[in-house]
Amino acid sequence: MTEQTPDAAPDVTDLIEDPSGHPLIDAGAPETPEEVARERALRAGLDEFDLAEEDLALLGGGEEPAEGAEPKGPLPVLAVVGRPNVGKSTLVNRILGRREAVVEDKPGVTRDRVSYPAEWAGREFTLVDTGGWEVDVAGIHARVAEQAEIAIDLADVVLFVVDATVGATSTDEQVVRLLRKAKKPVILAANKVDGPRAEADAAELWSLGLGEPHPISALHGRGTGDLLDAMVDELPEVSAYGGALRLGGPRRVALVGRPNVGKSSLLNKVLGEDRVVVDAEAGTTRDPVDELVELGGKTWWFIDTAGIRRRVHQTSGADFYASLRTQAAIEKAEVAVVLVDASVRMTEQDTRVISQVVEAGRALVIAYNKWDLMDEDRRPYLEREIEQDLVQVQWAPRVNVSAKTGWHKDRLVPAIEKSLASWDMRIPTGRLNAFLGELVAAHPHPLRGGKQPRILFATQADTRPPRFVIFATGFLEAGYRRFIERRLRETFGFEGSPISISVRVREKRKR
C-alpha cells in the first residue's frame, strides 16, 4: 500500500485555469440528503479494502476548532536601548534563549524597533530591540534614533545597556537625560563584563545616576540571570500601553518581497505613521517588524520583513540572518502580501518569493506597487506580462497599489479576507465525493497498461491550507491530479489559497 503526493514542480502550462462559466458551489451550505447518502455508501465500500491505522484515524474526522477565548490585557513591554554596538541585540538573544535578533560585529545592524515574545521565571512579557541611539545624526541614522525614542515612550520598563569597557560616554549621558524625561523605570546593564577585573569598570557607571549597574556579559551569559530577576520585579502585570487582545490574536499578515520594493513604505502608509525606517538604500529592514494595524474596521498583525535575496547562500553577515528571519516570518504568518514592482518586469527574485509563500502553505495576495506611475499605453502590455509571469498562481488575488501615496491601499483588506476565507474553507465530505463522482463520470482517468484506477473515497484532511486525501485503487497521474485541482477551484473557489491533493493507493483485503 502506498501514498502518492503531488509533484514538487508541476508543468506551468497545466496550472492554467479553465474558465468553466459554472457558478461556484457554497461549501458552507448544509449537505443534501443525496450527498449524505453517497458519503455513507462510499465509506461503507472502504470496508473491503486494507486500511492503515492512520487511514482510519483520518476517516474518523477531527475536532472542531475551539471558540475564541476571552480577551486578556496586553503583556508588559521591556525596551532595550543604548548607543550603537553596545550589545543590545546580543542581550536580546540571550534573554530569548535563541538567536532571533540579527547580530554582527559592527555598529548599526539593528535599525527598527522589533518586538519578541519573551518569558523569565514564569513571567511573560514583550521584549523590544531597538537601533542604536546617537546624537546629531542625519539621514537613516536619525530615523533609527527616532524609532528608539518611540520605543521608550511605549515601554513599561527600559533596559539601558552601556559598554562597561568604554565607560559612560557623552552619548550615554544624552540617553540618560532622555530616560529621565520619559519617567520610566530603568534597569542599567553594564555589558561586556567578562570577569571580576571588569567589575570595577561597571561600578564607575553609578555616576550616571540610574541606580545600581548590573554587570553582565551578554555574549557569555554572565550575570544575566540576576539582571532578569531585577527586571521582572519592575514589570507590571499588564502593560499600560496597547489594547486588549484575544488569545487567538488578530490574523497575521506578512509583507514580503525582494529588497527595496516598497514593503516598509506600504506598512508606514497603512499605519498612517513612519513606523518603519525607510531609505533609498536597498535592504534597510533586517529584522521582521510586527505591528498591530487597524484596517478595514479590523485589527491585523502586519509583519514587515527584510527583502528576500536570490539565494540564501549568496548573502553574508546580517543579510544572511535577515533572509532566515524572513522565511520564519512567512511561516508564522497566515497570509502573505507579496509586493512586486510594476515599473520593471518581474524578476527571478519575485518568482522565488511567491514560491516560498506557496511552499510554506500560506494564503497569498500579490500587490503590484507603483501602479499609479504606469501610463495608459503601458498598462495593456503590463497586464499581458502579468498573465505570463503569474501563470502558476492565477488563483491569487491581485491588487494594484502605490506604497508611496497609499493609492488603493483600501483594496488590500478585501483581498486578504478573500484569501484567508479560502485558506480556512472546508468542503463537507458528502459534497466533495458528489463533486468527484460527477467529475470522474465526465472525465475518467486515462487507461494505463489496460488498467484504470478507481477513486474510492475522498476527504478533506485539513485546512490552513486545505489538504485533500483521495483513496484510490491505483496511482493517479500528476496531470490528472492537477485537473482535479483546477476543477476544485472552479467549483468551490479557493481564491488566494494553495491546496494540496495526495492519493493513497489501497488494495482489497485478501480473503
C-alpha positions as CSV (number, residue, x, y, z in Angstrom):
1,M,0.0,0.0,0.0
2,T,1.4,3.4,-0.9
3,E,0.6,7.0,-0.7
4,Q,1.0,9.3,-3.6
5,T,1.8,13.0,-3.2
6,P,1.8,15.9,-5.7
7,D,4.8,16.5,-7.8
8,A,7.2,19.2,-6.4
9,A,7.4,21.1,-9.7
10,P,4.4,20.6,-12.0
11,D,4.5,21.9,-15.5
12,V,3.3,25.5,-15.6
13,T,1.1,25.0,-18.6
14,D,-1.0,22.5,-16.6
15,L,-1.8,25.1,-13.9
16,I,-3.8,27.5,-16.2
17,E,-7.4,27.8,-15.0
18,D,-10.1,26.6,-17.4
19,P,-13.0,29.1,-17.3
20,S,-16.0,26.8,-16.9
21,G,-18.6,29.5,-16.6
22,H,-20.3,27.5,-13.9
23,P,-21.4,29.3,-10.7
24,L,-19.4,28.5,-7.5
25,I,-20.9,26.0,-5.1
26,D,-21.2,27.2,-1.5
27,A,-19.0,24.9,0.6
28,G,-20.7,26.1,3.8
29,A,-24.2,25.2,2.8
30,P,-25.8,22.2,4.6
31,E,-25.3,18.8,2.9
32,T,-28.2,17.5,0.9
33,P,-29.7,14.1,1.8
34,E,-28.3,12.7,-1.5
35,E,-24.8,13.9,-0.6
36,V,-25.0,12.3,2.9
37,A,-26.3,9.0,1.4
38,R,-23.4,9.0,-1.1
39,E,-20.8,9.5,1.6
40,R,-22.2,6.7,3.7
41,A,-22.3,4.3,0.7
42,L,-18.7,5.1,-0.3
43,R,-17.4,4.9,3.3
44,A,-19.0,1.5,3.7
45,G,-17.4,0.4,0.5
46,L,-14.0,1.1,2.0
47,D,-14.5,-1.8,4.5
48,E,-13.5,-4.2,1.7
49,F,-10.0,-2.6,1.5
50,D,-6.9,-2.9,3.6
51,L,-6.7,0.4,5.5
52,A,-3.9,1.5,7.8
53,E,-4.4,2.9,11.3
54,E,-3.7,6.4,10.0
55,D,-6.4,5.9,7.3
56,L,-9.0,5.0,10.0
57,A,-8.0,8.0,12.1
58,L,-8.3,10.3,9.1
59,L,-11.8,8.8,8.2
60,G,-12.8,9.2,11.8
61,G,-12.7,13.0,11.4
62,G,-11.1,15.7,13.6
63,E,-12.4,18.0,16.3
64,E,-13.9,21.4,15.5
65,P,-11.7,24.3,16.2
66,A,-12.1,25.9,19.6
67,E,-14.1,29.0,20.1
68,G,-12.2,32.3,20.7
69,A,-11.1,32.8,24.2
70,E,-11.9,35.8,26.4
71,P,-9.8,39.0,25.8
72,K,-6.8,39.5,28.0
73,G,-4.7,42.5,28.8
74,P,-1.5,43.2,26.8
75,L,1.8,41.8,28.1
76,P,4.2,44.3,29.8
77,V,6.8,45.8,27.5
78,L,10.5,45.9,28.1
79,A,12.5,48.1,25.7
80,V,16.3,47.5,25.3
81,V,18.0,50.8,24.4
82,G,21.6,52.2,24.2
83,R,24.1,53.7,21.8
84,P,25.2,51.6,18.8
85,N,27.3,48.4,19.2
86,V,27.0,48.1,23.0
87,G,25.5,44.6,22.6
88,K,21.7,45.2,22.7
89,S,20.8,42.6,20.2
90,T,23.2,40.1,21.7
91,L,21.5,40.6,25.1
92,V,18.1,40.2,23.4
93,N,19.1,36.9,22.0
94,R,20.4,35.9,25.5
95,I,17.1,36.7,27.1
96,L,15.1,34.9,24.4
97,G,17.4,31.9,24.6
98,R,17.8,31.7,20.9
99,R,19.4,33.6,18.0
100,E,16.4,35.8,17.0
101,A,17.8,39.3,16.6
102,V,20.3,40.0,13.8
103,V,23.8,40.4,15.3
104,E,27.0,41.4,13.6
105,D,30.3,42.8,14.9
106,K,29.8,46.3,13.6
107,P,27.5,49.2,14.7
108,G,24.2,50.0,13.1
109,V,23.0,46.5,12.3
110,T,19.6,46.8,14.1
111,R,17.5,49.7,12.6
112,D,13.9,49.2,13.5
113,R,12.3,48.6,16.9
114,V,11.5,44.9,16.8
115,S,9.2,43.0,19.3
116,Y,9.6,39.5,20.5
117,P,7.5,37.4,23.0
118,A,9.7,36.5,26.0
119,E,9.5,34.8,29.3
120,W,11.5,34.7,32.5
121,A,10.7,33.0,35.9
122,G,7.2,32.3,34.7
123,R,6.5,35.9,33.7
124,E,5.6,36.6,30.1
125,F,6.5,40.0,28.5
126,T,7.2,41.7,25.2
127,L,10.8,42.4,24.5
128,V,11.6,45.3,22.2
129,D,15.0,45.5,20.5
130,T,15.9,48.9,19.1
131,G,18.5,50.5,16.9
132,G,21.4,52.4,18.4
133,W,20.6,55.9,19.7
134,E,23.0,58.7,18.6
135,V,23.2,62.4,18.9
136,D,23.2,64.9,16.0
137,V,23.0,62.3,13.2
138,A,21.3,62.7,9.8
139,G,19.7,60.5,7.2
140,I,18.9,56.9,8.0
141,H,20.7,57.1,11.4
142,A,18.4,59.9,12.5
143,R,15.3,57.8,11.7
144,V,16.8,54.9,13.6
145,A,17.2,57.1,16.7
146,E,13.6,58.2,16.3
147,Q,12.5,54.6,16.5
148,A,14.5,54.1,19.7
149,E,12.8,57.2,21.3
150,I,9.4,55.9,20.3
151,A,10.2,52.5,21.9
152,I,11.0,54.3,25.2
153,D,7.7,56.1,25.1
154,L,5.7,52.9,24.5
155,A,7.6,50.8,27.1
156,D,6.7,49.9,30.7
157,V,10.3,49.4,31.7
158,V,13.5,50.4,29.9
159,L,16.7,48.2,29.9
160,F,19.6,50.6,29.3
161,V,22.7,48.9,28.0
162,V,26.1,50.5,28.4
163,D,29.6,49.2,27.4
164,A,31.4,48.9,30.7
165,T,34.8,48.6,28.9
166,V,34.4,52.0,27.4
167,G,32.5,53.7,30.3
168,A,29.9,56.4,30.2
169,T,30.2,58.5,27.0
170,S,28.6,61.8,26.2
171,T,26.0,59.9,24.1
172,D,25.2,57.7,27.1
173,E,24.6,60.8,29.2
174,Q,22.2,62.1,26.5
175,V,20.3,58.9,26.7
176,V,20.1,59.3,30.4
177,R,18.5,62.7,30.0
178,L,16.0,61.2,27.6
179,L,15.2,58.4,30.1
180,R,14.6,60.8,33.0
181,K,12.3,62.9,30.8
182,A,10.3,59.8,30.0
183,K,9.9,59.0,33.7
184,K,10.0,55.2,33.2
185,P,11.6,52.6,35.5
186,V,15.1,52.0,34.2
187,I,17.4,48.9,34.7
188,L,21.1,49.7,34.0
189,A,23.0,46.9,32.4
190,A,26.9,47.2,32.3
191,N,27.7,44.9,29.4
192,K,30.9,43.2,28.3
193,V,32.0,42.4,31.9
194,D,33.6,39.1,31.2
195,G,35.4,38.6,34.6
196,P,35.9,40.0,38.1
197,R,38.5,42.5,36.9
198,A,36.0,44.3,34.7
199,E,33.5,44.7,37.6
200,A,35.4,47.8,38.7
201,D,34.6,49.4,35.3
202,A,31.0,48.6,35.8
203,A,31.0,50.2,39.3
204,E,32.0,53.5,37.7
205,L,28.6,53.6,36.0
206,W,27.0,54.6,39.3
207,S,27.9,58.1,38.0
208,L,25.0,58.0,35.5
209,G,22.6,58.4,38.4
210,L,20.3,55.5,37.4
211,G,21.0,53.3,40.4
212,E,22.9,50.1,40.6
213,P,24.6,49.0,37.4
214,H,24.2,45.2,36.8
215,P,27.5,43.8,35.5
216,I,26.8,41.3,32.7
217,S,28.2,39.6,29.7
218,A,25.5,39.3,27.1
219,L,27.9,37.2,24.9
220,H,28.7,34.6,27.6
221,G,25.6,34.9,29.8
222,R,27.4,36.1,32.9
223,G,25.1,37.9,35.4
224,T,22.1,37.9,33.0
225,G,20.0,35.9,35.5
226,D,20.3,38.5,38.2
227,L,19.6,41.2,35.7
228,L,16.4,39.5,34.6
229,D,15.3,39.0,38.2
230,A,15.6,42.7,38.8
231,M,13.8,43.5,35.5
232,V,10.9,41.2,36.3
233,D,10.4,42.9,39.7
234,E,9.8,46.2,37.9
235,L,7.4,44.8,35.2
236,P,3.7,45.4,35.8
237,E,1.2,42.6,35.4
238,V,-0.5,44.3,32.5
239,S,1.0,46.8,30.1
240,A,-0.1,50.4,30.3
241,Y,0.1,50.6,26.5
242,G,-2.0,48.9,23.9
243,G,-5.5,47.4,23.9
244,A,-6.8,44.0,24.9
245,L,-6.1,41.1,22.5
246,R,-7.9,37.8,22.1
247,L,-5.8,34.8,22.9
248,G,-6.1,33.7,19.3
249,G,-4.9,37.1,18.3
250,P,-5.6,39.1,15.1
251,R,-4.8,37.5,11.7
252,R,-1.1,37.7,10.8
253,V,-0.2,39.3,7.5
254,A,3.5,39.2,6.3
255,L,4.6,41.8,3.8
256,V,7.3,40.1,1.7
257,G,9.2,40.8,-1.5
258,R,12.6,41.4,-2.9
259,P,14.7,44.2,-1.4
260,N,13.8,47.8,-1.9
261,V,10.4,47.0,-3.5
262,G,8.5,49.3,-1.0
263,K,7.4,47.0,1.8
264,S,8.3,49.3,4.6
265,S,6.7,52.3,2.8
266,L,3.5,50.4,2.4
267,L,3.4,49.5,6.1
268,N,4.0,53.1,7.1
269,K,1.2,54.2,4.7
270,V,-1.2,51.6,6.1
271,L,-0.3,52.7,9.7
272,G,-0.6,56.4,8.9
273,E,2.8,57.0,10.6
274,D,6.5,56.5,10.0
275,R,6.7,53.3,12.0
276,V,9.5,51.6,10.0
277,V,12.8,53.0,8.8
278,V,12.6,53.8,5.0
279,D,15.6,54.7,2.9
280,A,16.6,54.6,-0.8
281,E,19.3,52.1,0.2
282,A,18.2,48.6,-0.6
283,G,18.0,46.2,2.4
284,T,17.1,48.8,5.1
285,T,14.9,46.4,7.0
286,R,16.8,43.5,8.5
287,D,14.6,42.2,11.3
288,P,10.9,41.3,10.8
289,V,8.9,44.2,12.4
290,D,5.5,43.3,13.9
291,E,2.8,46.0,14.2
292,L,-0.9,46.0,15.1
293,V,-2.8,47.7,12.3
294,E,-6.4,48.9,12.3
295,L,-7.5,48.5,8.7
296,G,-11.0,48.0,7.2
297,G,-12.6,48.0,10.6
298,K,-10.5,45.1,11.9
299,T,-7.2,44.6,13.8
300,W,-4.3,42.8,12.0
301,W,-0.8,41.9,12.8
302,F,1.3,43.3,10.0
303,I,4.9,41.9,9.7
304,D,7.3,44.0,7.6
305,T,10.2,41.7,6.6
306,A,13.7,42.0,5.1
307,G,13.8,41.6,1.3
308,I,14.5,38.0,0.2
309,R,17.6,37.7,-1.8
310,R,18.1,35.5,-4.8
311,R,19.6,32.6,-2.7
312,V,20.4,32.5,0.9
313,H,24.0,31.3,0.2
314,Q,24.6,34.5,-1.9
315,T,24.1,36.7,1.2
316,S,26.5,37.2,4.1
317,G,26.6,38.7,7.6
318,A,23.4,40.4,8.7
319,D,21.7,40.0,5.4
320,F,22.1,36.2,5.7
321,Y,20.4,36.0,9.0
322,A,17.7,38.5,7.8
323,S,16.9,36.1,5.0
324,L,16.3,33.3,7.6
325,R,14.2,35.7,9.7
326,T,12.0,36.5,6.7
327,Q,11.4,32.8,5.9
328,A,10.5,32.3,9.6
329,A,8.1,35.3,9.3
330,I,6.3,33.7,6.4
331,E,5.9,30.5,8.3
332,K,4.5,32.4,11.3
333,A,2.0,34.4,9.2
334,E,-1.3,33.2,7.9
335,V,-1.4,35.3,4.7
336,A,1.5,36.9,2.8
337,V,1.2,40.0,0.7
338,V,3.9,39.8,-1.9
339,L,4.9,43.2,-3.1
340,V,6.1,43.4,-6.8
341,D,7.5,46.5,-8.6
342,A,5.2,47.2,-11.5
343,S,7.7,49.6,-13.1
344,V,10.0,46.7,-14.1
345,R,9.5,43.2,-15.4
346,M,9.0,40.5,-12.7
347,T,12.4,39.0,-11.8
348,E,13.5,35.6,-10.7
349,Q,13.6,37.0,-7.1
350,D,9.9,37.9,-7.3
351,T,9.1,34.4,-8.5
352,R,11.2,32.9,-5.7
353,V,9.4,34.9,-3.1
354,I,6.0,33.7,-4.3
355,S,7.2,30.1,-4.4
356,Q,8.4,30.4,-0.8
357,V,4.9,31.6,0.3
358,V,3.2,28.7,-1.6
359,E,5.7,26.1,-0.4
360,A,5.0,27.3,3.2
361,G,1.3,26.7,2.6
362,R,0.2,30.3,3.3
363,A,-2.6,32.3,1.8
364,L,-1.4,34.7,-0.9
365,V,-2.1,38.2,-2.2
366,I,0.0,39.8,-4.9
367,A,0.3,43.6,-4.7
368,Y,1.7,45.5,-7.7
369,N,3.4,48.6,-6.3
370,K,3.9,51.9,-8.3
371,W,0.9,51.1,-10.5
372,D,-0.2,54.7,-10.4
373,L,3.0,55.6,-12.2
374,M,2.2,53.4,-15.2
375,D,0.9,55.4,-18.2
376,E,-2.2,54.3,-20.1
377,D,-0.2,53.0,-23.1
378,R,2.0,50.8,-20.9
379,R,-0.8,49.1,-18.8
380,P,-2.2,46.8,-21.5
381,Y,1.3,45.4,-22.1
382,L,1.9,45.1,-18.4
383,E,-1.4,43.1,-18.0
384,R,-0.2,40.6,-20.6
385,E,3.2,40.3,-18.9
386,I,1.5,39.7,-15.6
387,E,-0.7,36.9,-17.1
388,Q,2.5,35.2,-18.3
389,D,4.5,35.8,-15.1
390,L,1.8,34.6,-12.7
391,V,0.7,31.6,-14.7
392,Q,1.4,29.3,-11.8
393,V,-0.6,31.3,-9.3
394,Q,-3.5,32.7,-11.3
395,W,-5.7,31.7,-8.3
396,A,-4.1,34.5,-6.2
397,P,-6.0,37.8,-5.8
398,R,-4.0,40.8,-7.3
399,V,-4.2,44.4,-6.0
400,N,-2.6,47.4,-7.8
401,V,-1.3,49.9,-5.2
402,S,1.1,52.7,-4.5
403,A,3.1,52.3,-1.3
404,K,4.3,55.9,-1.5
405,T,1.0,57.6,-1.8
406,G,-1.4,55.0,-0.3
407,W,-3.4,54.7,-3.6
408,H,-5.7,51.7,-3.4
409,K,-4.5,50.6,0.0
410,D,-8.2,50.1,0.9
411,R,-8.3,47.2,-1.6
412,L,-5.8,45.2,0.4
413,V,-8.3,44.1,3.2
414,P,-10.9,42.6,0.8
415,A,-8.2,40.7,-1.0
416,I,-6.6,39.5,2.3
417,E,-10.0,38.4,3.7
418,K,-10.9,36.5,0.5
419,S,-7.6,34.6,0.6
420,L,-8.0,33.8,4.3
421,A,-11.6,32.6,3.7
422,S,-10.3,30.2,1.1
423,W,-7.4,29.2,3.4
424,D,-10.0,28.3,6.1
425,M,-12.5,26.7,3.8
426,R,-13.7,23.1,4.5
427,I,-15.8,21.1,2.0
428,P,-18.2,18.6,3.6
429,T,-17.2,15.1,2.8
430,G,-20.5,14.2,1.1
431,R,-20.3,17.3,-1.2
432,L,-16.7,16.5,-2.0
433,N,-17.5,12.9,-3.1
434,A,-20.5,14.0,-5.1
435,F,-18.2,16.5,-6.9
436,L,-15.6,13.8,-7.6
437,G,-18.2,11.3,-8.8
438,E,-19.6,13.7,-11.4
439,L,-16.1,14.7,-12.4
440,V,-14.8,11.2,-12.9
441,A,-18.0,10.2,-14.8
442,A,-17.5,13.0,-17.3
443,H,-13.7,12.8,-17.4
444,P,-12.4,9.3,-16.4
445,H,-8.7,8.8,-15.7
446,P,-6.9,7.5,-18.8
447,L,-6.2,3.8,-19.2
448,R,-2.6,2.8,-18.5
449,G,-1.4,-0.7,-19.3
450,G,-5.0,-1.8,-19.7
451,K,-5.9,-0.7,-16.2
452,Q,-7.9,2.2,-14.9
453,P,-7.5,3.4,-11.3
454,R,-10.8,3.9,-9.5
455,I,-11.4,6.7,-6.9
456,L,-12.9,5.0,-3.8
457,F,-13.4,7.9,-1.4
458,A,-12.1,11.4,-0.7
459,T,-12.0,13.6,2.4
460,Q,-10.6,17.0,3.3
461,A,-7.9,16.1,5.9
462,D,-7.1,19.7,6.9
463,T,-7.5,23.4,6.4
464,R,-4.9,26.3,6.6
465,P,-4.1,25.3,3.8
466,P,-6.8,22.9,2.5
467,R,-5.5,19.4,2.1
468,F,-7.4,16.6,0.4
469,V,-6.8,12.9,0.6
470,I,-8.1,10.6,-2.2
471,F,-8.3,6.8,-1.7
472,A,-7.9,5.0,-5.0
473,T,-7.2,1.6,-6.4
474,G,-4.1,2.8,-8.3
475,F,-1.8,5.8,-8.9
476,L,-3.4,9.0,-10.3
477,E,-1.1,10.7,-12.8
478,A,0.2,14.2,-11.9
479,G,-1.7,15.7,-14.8
480,Y,-5.0,14.2,-13.6
481,R,-4.4,15.5,-10.0
482,R,-3.8,19.0,-11.4
483,F,-7.0,18.6,-13.4
484,I,-8.8,17.8,-10.1
485,E,-7.2,20.8,-8.5
486,R,-8.4,23.1,-11.3
487,R,-12.0,21.8,-11.1
488,L,-11.9,22.2,-7.3
489,R,-11.0,25.8,-7.7
490,E,-13.7,26.3,-10.4
491,T,-16.4,24.7,-8.3
492,F,-15.6,25.9,-4.8
493,G,-13.4,28.9,-5.2
494,F,-10.2,28.6,-3.1
495,E,-9.1,32.0,-4.4
496,G,-5.9,33.0,-2.7
497,S,-5.0,29.7,-1.1
498,P,-2.7,26.9,-2.2
499,I,-4.4,23.5,-2.0
500,S,-2.8,20.1,-1.6
501,I,-4.0,16.8,-3.1
502,S,-2.5,13.4,-2.1
503,V,-3.5,10.0,-3.2
504,R,-3.4,6.8,-1.0
505,V,-3.4,3.6,-3.1
506,R,-5.2,0.8,-1.3
507,E,-5.8,-2.8,-2.2
508,K,-8.7,-5.1,-1.4
509,R,-8.3,-7.4,1.6
510,K,-7.2,-10.9,0.8
511,R,-9.9,-13.4,1.7
